[in-house]
């Protein structure tokens, strides 16, 4: 009698093209929104970009919410590459922690940005094509509280992104392993 052996799937060596597109579009959009946010703060009332810049920031931010939700769904359904054999357990745990920090920071920024945009009870217009409604009634000092969280959440997100980038560069230039190449 022969016994059937279930062979486990071979380890995944690289990220899929879809995962890479999700990663790099997310990264470029997040850094772009951060730069746009910094620039917007310097505009005065008479600047021609005083209103269009925040509208653009909000529109891109709302699309990014959908993009990140799709990315999370994709990641949940797909396997990711196995950590390289020489990665230390603390490196793997730190990488997972930083990824969770990035997602947590994004959602903190998404929610606070939405609360800023809806602080007067109006919805968020997305590229003047449609409106995402204000789902909760405004509360006292909503714009100020959400603005504080949004700003400092963005700085914290950039710090977490810096850790993520530093880890990738450390693996590429110091360890000389394939960690970064798997995402390129």
Buried (B, 14 or more C-beta within 10 A) or exposed (E): EEEEEEEEEEEEEEBBEEBBEBBEEBBEBBEEBBEBBEEBEEBEEEEEEEEEBBBBBBBBBBEBBEBBEEBBEBBEEEEEBEBBEEBEEEBEEEBEEBBEBBBBBBBBBBBBBBBBBBBEEEBBBBEEEEEBEBEEEBEEEBBEBBBEBBBEBBEBBBEBBEBBEEBBEBBBEEBEBBBBEBBE
